[in-house]
Each structure stands twice: as structure tokens, then as C-alpha cells.
């Protein structure tokens, strides 16, 4: 029962990071965002919600696999800390991009977030390989999102 509660808590924690961004995103999609010049490879708006929901669930499961190892070892504590940094960066990207409409600052944040996702994967590999592997789709999507963010900035300077 304790493990189930930890799993649910881990997934909820990660999806809350996304929910924060949704508050800012929903109102900007039909207004500000729809008028931006976007690259040809920009996906349709409807794809973002299911992709991010899936990624937050994978992140939660990944975090859970680390959490259940306990916090006795430094490598677990380090992994949790670096995961926390990337999750905070994830949570602030949408408010900066969609809320403050600051494409350049959002680009800086997503680049730093990408670095911390890589650091998280490396830290998770030392604790649980499955936890690290579950973050690969997240890294791939954030790589794409970084290129998209950069392209939007270039096309709207």
C-alpha cells in the first residue's frame, strides 16, 4: 500500500508541474500563440496535451523507481535533487513562454532544462536503469520543443 501511495504521489507531483503551465497556456493558444509565425514542423495544438500527459506519467513512474530506493545513499539524494531542478524548470517554462510571452527567456530556460534532464538521466542510471530509460521520450520531446522554441523566436524577432 505504501508503494502504491508513493507511485500515485510521484505521478501527481509531475502532473502538477504540467497543470501549472496549463493555466497560462490555455488562454494564450487561441490568442497570442495563434498569431505567431511558426516553423513548418510545428505540430497541431491538440497534440501537446496527450504528449505532455504521457511524459508526466513516465516522469512520475521514473521518479517513483528512484524514491523507493530510499534516501540513505548519496546517489539517490543527488538523483532526486537534480530531478527536482529539472521539474521546477519544466514548471516555469510555460508561464514564461505563454504567460509572460517572453520567447527568449523561455528558450534559455528550456536549454537549461534540457541540460538538467540529461543530468537526471545520468544520475538515475546510477540508481535504476529503468528509471533512466523512462526519461528518454521526455528528453526527445524537450529536444524537439527546444528547436521549436528557437524557431519561433527566429521567425518572430
C-alpha positions in Angstrom: 0.0 0.0 0.0 2.9 2.4 0.8 4.5 1.7 -2.6 1.1 2.4 -4.4 0.8 5.7 -2.5 4.3 6.7 -3.5 3.6 5.8 -7.1 0.5 7.9 -7.2 2.2 10.8 -5.4 5.1 10.7 -7.8 2.8 10.9 -10.8 0.7 13.6 -9.2 3.8 15.6 -8.4 4.9 15.6 -12.0 1.5 16.2 -13.5 1.1 19.2 -11.2 4.1 20.8 -12.8 2.3 20.5 -16.1 -1.0 21.7 -14.6 0.7 24.9 -13.6 1.7 25.6 -17.2 -1.8 24.8 -18.5 -3.2 27.7 -16.6 -1.0 30.0 -18.7 -1.2 28.0 -21.9 -4.9 27.6 -22.4 -5.7 31.3 -22.7 -2.7 32.0 -24.9 -3.2 29.3 -27.6 -6.2 30.9 -29.3 -4.9 34.4 -28.9 -1.2 35.3 -28.8 0.2 31.9 -29.8 -2.1 31.5 -32.8 -0.7 34.7 -34.3 3.0 33.8 -34.0 4.9 32.7 -37.1 5.7 29.1 -36.6 8.0 26.7 -38.5 6.6 24.2 -41.0 7.3 21.4 -38.5 5.2 22.9 -35.7 2.7 20.2 -34.6 -1.0 20.8 -34.3 -2.0 22.3 -31.0 -4.1 19.3 -30.0 -1.0 17.0 -29.9 0.6 18.8 -26.9 -1.8 17.7 -24.2 -1.7 14.0 -24.8 2.1 14.0 -25.3 2.8 16.0 -22.2 0.3 13.9 -20.1 2.2 10.8 -21.2 5.5 12.3 -20.5 4.5 13.4 -17.0 3.2 9.9 -16.2 6.5 8.4 -17.4 8.4 11.0 -15.3 6.3 10.1 -12.3 7.0 6.4 -12.7 10.7 7.2 -13.2 10.8 9.3 -10.0 8.9 6.6 -8.1 11.6 4.0 -9.0 14.2 6.2 -7.5 12.1 7.2 -4.5 11.5 3.6 -3.4 15.3 3.0 -3.2 15.3 5.2 -0.1 17.4 8.3 0.7 20.2 6.6 2.5 22.7 6.8 -0.3 24.2 10.0 -1.7 23.5 8.9 -5.3 19.8 8.6 -4.6 19.7 12.0 -2.9 21.7 13.6 -5.8 19.3 12.0 -8.3 16.3 13.3 -6.5 17.8 16.8 -6.3 18.7 17.0 -10.0 15.2 15.7 -10.9 13.7 18.4 -8.7 15.7 21.1 -10.6 14.5 19.9 -14.0 10.9 19.6 -12.8 11.0 23.2 -11.5 12.4 24.4 -14.8 9.7 22.4 -16.6 7.0 24.1 -14.4 8.2 27.6 -15.1 8.7 27.3 -18.9 5.0 27.6 -19.8 4.3 30.6 -17.6 7.4 32.4 -19.1 6.6 31.4 -22.7 2.8 31.7 -22.7 2.1 33.8 -19.7 4.8 36.5 -20.0 5.2 35.9 -23.7 8.9 36.0 -23.3 10.2 33.7 -26.0 13.9 34.4 -25.4 13.8 33.8 -21.7 11.7 30.7 -22.3 14.4 29.5 -24.7 17.1 30.0 -22.1 15.0 28.1 -19.6 14.3 25.1 -21.9 18.0 24.9 -22.8 18.9 24.7 -19.1 16.0 22.3 -18.6 17.4 20.0 -21.3 20.8 20.0 -19.6 19.2 19.0 -16.3 17.2 16.3 -18.0 20.4 14.8 -19.3 21.9 15.2 -15.8 18.8 13.5 -14.3 19.1 10.6 -16.7 22.8 10.2 -15.8 22.0 10.3 -12.1 19.1 7.9 -12.5 21.3 5.5 -14.4 23.5 5.1 -11.3 20.4 4.1 -9.2 17.9 2.4 -11.5 18.4 1.9 -15.3 14.6 1.6 -16.0 14.0 4.9 -14.3 16.6 6.5 -16.6 15.2 4.8 -19.7 11.7 6.1 -18.9 13.1 9.7 -19.3 14.3 9.2 -22.9 11.0 10.1 -24.5 10.9 13.2 -22.3 14.4 14.2 -23.5 13.4 13.6 -27.1 10.3 15.8 -26.8 12.1 18.6 -25.0 14.8 18.4 -27.7 12.1 19.0 -30.2 10.4 21.7 -28.1 13.8 23.5 -27.8 14.1 23.6 -31.6 10.5 24.7 -31.9 11.1 27.5 -29.3 14.2 28.6 -31.1 12.5 28.6 -34.5 9.6 30.6 -33.1 12.0 33.2 -31.7 13.9 33.4 -35.0 10.6 33.7 -37.0 9.2 36.4 -34.7 12.2 38.7 -34.0 
